[in-house]
Structure formats: structure tokens, C-alpha cells
Amino acid sequence: MVDYARLADKAIQMQETEKIPASLQTDLKADPKAFFDRVRAHLLKEMDKANVELAKRKVVGFGQNHMPGFSDELFLTFGTDLLCRVTLVVLGARCEIKAVISGPPNGYELSRKVYPLYQEASAPAGAVGSPAAAPSPYQIAVEIISSVMVGKFS
């Protein structure tokens, strides 16, 4: 028989531990939303650069779908087949940018890449995956645009 009272206690403990890092995150100077906005700006610049080259070769280029109410998401299209959804995910201690490429033949997910965002106090310097190893907004944008052009993340 399942002891739901014990499971409920564990769930409460997990929720409480998630609140602590979330409150720490708000105290930090690094703002995930500001970082995502820099990624968005670089994505739009890289998209424009790619469209210039694609137009020279008479290939359908990138576009952006503007969807109101999605301030933490960006929807990019490549031609009429591929869609890339770039999302800022902030859940407790976890803060990341997730990019998902969807496409033909049925619109299902083709590839995905997650870019963890490290806050100043969340990872020790020099550790594997530390802020020194974290990609910059420019690097994230270049990788997303180039991956969408080939239809998958490497």
C-alpha cells in the first residue's frame, strides 16, 4: 500500500528546497531575463546576417513569429518547414535556455539543446560547467541559427 502522507511530506520538502535557491537567485545581480534578452538580440542579428547570404543564393530564409504573451520565448522559422522555439526556463535553482527544432514531415521535435545559465553564486569558479565554461549570448545565438539551418543540433 502506498503511504501518501509520507509522499506528501517529501513533496513539501522538495518544494521548500526549490524556494530557497529561487530566493537566492533573485538576490543575485545576474538576471536570467536580461541574459535571455541579450540572446534574443544576438539571434535577431545573426538571423539578419544569415538571411543576407541566403538571399544571395535565392534560398528562403529566416523569419520570426511574434506571439503576444510570450515574453520568455522566441519563435524562429526557417523556410516553411522548420520552427525553432527558444525558451527561457526558470524553475527554482535551474535556469536555462532551451532551443527546440521542429519540422517535417509531421511537425514533431527533430532536435533540442539546453544551455544552462549559471548565476554568480550557483557554481564555483573553475568547476565543470562553471560560468567560465558557460557560453555567451553571442555563442548561443550563433549555434542556434547554424543548427536550424542544418535542421539539428550537433
FIDRENFI-335139 format. One line per field, with one value per residue (C-alpha): residue in three letters; z, y, x. Coordinates in nm, 4 decimals, padded with zeros to 6 digits. Each point is the difference from the previous one (the first is absolute). Example, Ala and Ser with C-alpha at 12.3 -4.5 7.8 and 13.67 -1.06 7.14 Angstrom:
# FIDRENFI-335139
resn: c(ala, ser)
up: c(00.7800, -00.0660)
north: c(-00.4500, 00.3440)
east: c(01.2300, 00.1370)
***
This chain:
# FIDRENFI-335139
resn: c(met, val, asp, tyr, ala, arg, leu, ala, asp, lys, ala, ile, gln, met, gln, glu, thr, glu, lys, ile, pro, ala, ser, leu, gln, thr, asp, leu, lys, ala, asp, pro, lys, ala, phe, phe, asp, arg, val, arg, ala, his, leu, leu, lys, glu, met, asp, lys, ala, asn, val, glu, leu, ala, lys, arg, lys, val, val, gly, phe, gly, gln, asn, his, met, pro, gly, phe, ser, asp, glu, leu, phe, leu, thr, phe, gly, thr, asp, leu, leu, cys, arg, val, thr, leu, val, val, leu, gly, ala, arg, cys, glu, ile, lys, ala, val, ile, ser, gly, pro, pro, asn, gly, tyr, glu, leu, ser, arg, lys, val, tyr, pro, leu, tyr, gln, glu, ala, ser, ala, pro, ala, gly, ala, val, gly, ser, pro, ala, ala, ala, pro, ser, pro, tyr, gln, ile, ala, val, glu, ile, ile, ser, ser, val, met, val, gly, lys, phe, ser)
up: c(00.0000, -00.0831, 00.2905, -00.1513, 00.3221, -00.0180, -00.3703, 00.0729, 00.2633, -00.2537, -00.2571, 00.2512, 00.0766, -00.3704, -00.0501, 00.2956, -00.1306, -00.3390, 00.1636, 00.1679, -00.3222, -00.1714, 00.2670, -00.0280, -00.3740, 00.0399, 00.2307, -00.2609, -00.2315, -00.3084, -00.1392, -00.2182, -00.1831, -00.0895, -00.1242, -00.2101, -00.1453, -00.1062, -00.1609, -00.1790, -00.1338, -00.1256, -00.1563, -00.1990, -00.1170, -00.1027, -00.1712, -00.2072, -00.0925, -00.1061, -00.2017, -00.2018, -00.1010, -00.0627, -00.2205, -00.2107, -00.0704, -00.0503, 00.2959, 00.2298, 00.3238, 00.3645, 00.1411, 00.3435, 00.1248, 00.2416, 00.2571, 00.2644, 00.3573, -00.0587, 00.1378, 00.1018, -00.3356, -00.3526, -00.3044, -00.3092, -00.3324, -00.2705, -00.3300, 00.0298, 00.1646, 00.3103, 00.3226, 00.2862, 00.3372, 00.2340, 00.3594, 00.3281, 00.2767, 00.3620, 00.2523, 00.3461, -00.0166, -00.3687, -00.2514, -00.3670, -00.3583, -00.1953, -00.3809, -00.1781, -00.3783, -00.1429, -00.3581, -00.2699, -00.0699, 00.2969, 00.2004, 00.2749, 00.1848, -00.2073, 00.2385, 00.3272, 00.1880, 00.3530, 00.1022, 00.3792, 00.1376, 00.2976, 00.2544, 00.1805, 00.3266, -00.1350, -00.1357, 00.1276, -00.2388, -00.1918, 00.0554, -00.2949, -00.1461, 00.1986, -00.1234, -00.1747, -00.2095, -00.0587, -00.3537, -00.0639, -00.1471, -00.3331, 00.0000, 00.0823, -00.2831, -00.2577, 00.0965, -00.0153, -00.3423, -00.1535, 00.1469, -00.1334, -00.3471, 00.0058, 00.1855, 00.3142, 00.2897, -00.0008)
north: c(00.0000, 00.3497, 00.2386, 00.3256, 00.1925, -00.0815, 00.0883, 00.3282, 00.0847, -00.0680, 00.2177, 00.2853, -00.0333, 00.0078, 00.3125, 00.1703, -00.0814, 00.1428, 00.3273, 00.0564, 00.0063, 00.2029, 00.2682, -00.0094, 00.0437, 00.3197, 00.1367, -00.0488, 00.2797, -00.2223, 00.0027, -00.2954, 00.2161, 00.2563, -00.2811, -00.1413, 00.3459, 00.0198, -00.3451, 00.1190, 00.3096, -00.2100, -00.2511, 00.2740, 00.1383, -00.3462, -00.0677, 00.3170, -00.0984, -00.3474, 00.1443, 00.2196, -00.3052, -00.2122, 00.2722, 00.0086, -00.3701, 00.0481, -00.2245, 00.0657, 00.1476, 00.0512, 00.1680, 00.0733, -00.0736, 00.2678, -00.1526, 00.2339, -00.1187, -00.1982, 00.2356, -00.2873, -00.1786, 00.0661, -00.1840, -00.0114, -00.1546, -00.1190, -00.0204, -00.1528, -00.3244, 00.0632, 00.1736, 00.0696, 00.0849, 00.1695, 00.0132, 00.1383, -00.2541, 00.1156, -00.2639, 00.0315, -00.0558, -00.0949, 00.2787, -00.0826, 00.0898, -00.2834, -00.0087, -00.2534, -00.0521, -00.1435, -00.0851, -00.2312, -00.2342, 00.0330, 00.3024, -00.2111, 00.0871, -00.0669, 00.1197, 00.1846, 00.1745, 00.1347, 00.2815, 00.0195, 00.3512, 00.0178, 00.2717, 00.1554, -00.1897, -00.3248, -00.1586, 00.0239, 00.1577, -00.2506, -00.2848, -00.2003, 00.1998, 00.3089, 00.3541, 00.0009, -00.2978, 00.1339, 00.1275, 00.3693, 00.1341, 00.0418, -00.3607, -00.1289, 00.2045, -00.1141, -00.3645, 00.0211, 00.1703, -00.2338, -00.3061, 00.1039, 00.0383, -00.3678, -00.1152, -00.1396, 00.0833, -00.1603)
east: c(00.0000, 00.1258, 00.0562, -00.1269, 00.0589, 00.3725, 00.0095, -00.1787, 00.2629, 00.2747, -00.1757, -00.0216, 00.3719, 00.0849, -00.2116, 00.1679, 00.3486, -00.0968, -00.1088, 00.3357, 00.2080, -00.2737, 00.0262, 00.3805, -00.0316, -00.2024, 00.2699, 00.2702, 00.1017, -00.0192, -00.3522, -00.1044, -00.2556, 00.2682, 00.2274, -00.2866, -00.0652, 00.3669, -00.0314, -00.3155, 00.1802, 00.2917, -00.2397, -00.1703, 00.3376, 00.1236, -00.3322, 00.0449, 00.3575, -00.1147, -00.2899, 00.2397, 00.2051, -00.3094, -00.1511, 00.3175, -00.0543, -00.3769, -00.0876, -00.2931, 00.1339, -00.0849, -00.3044, -00.1342, -00.3490, -00.1147, -00.2322, -00.1370, 00.0266, 00.3191, 00.2649, 00.2291, -00.0260, 00.1115, -00.1338, 00.2225, -00.0948, 00.2344, -00.1782, -00.3439, 00.1062, 00.2103, -00.0970, 00.2390, -00.1482, 00.2508, -00.1228, 00.1314, -00.0658, 00.0275, -00.1028, 00.1447, 00.3745, -00.0117, 00.0312, 00.0531, -00.0722, -00.1592, -00.0057, -00.2219, -00.0055, -00.3228, -00.0714, -00.1212, -00.1486, -00.2371, 00.1159, 00.1527, 00.3179, 00.3106, 00.2679, 00.0482, 00.2778, 00.0053, 00.2342, 00.0303, 00.0346, 00.2289, -00.0527, 00.2940, -00.0553, -00.1422, 00.3191, 00.3555, 00.2486, 00.2063, -00.2458, -00.1257, -00.2893, 00.1017, -00.0661, 00.3378, -00.1151, -00.3530, -00.0644, -00.0532, -00.3264, 00.1800, 00.1260, -00.3487, -00.1536, 00.2565, -00.0458, -00.3806, -00.0079, 00.2577, -00.1742, -00.3392, 00.1519, 00.1099, -00.3122, 00.1635, 00.2277, 00.3418)
***
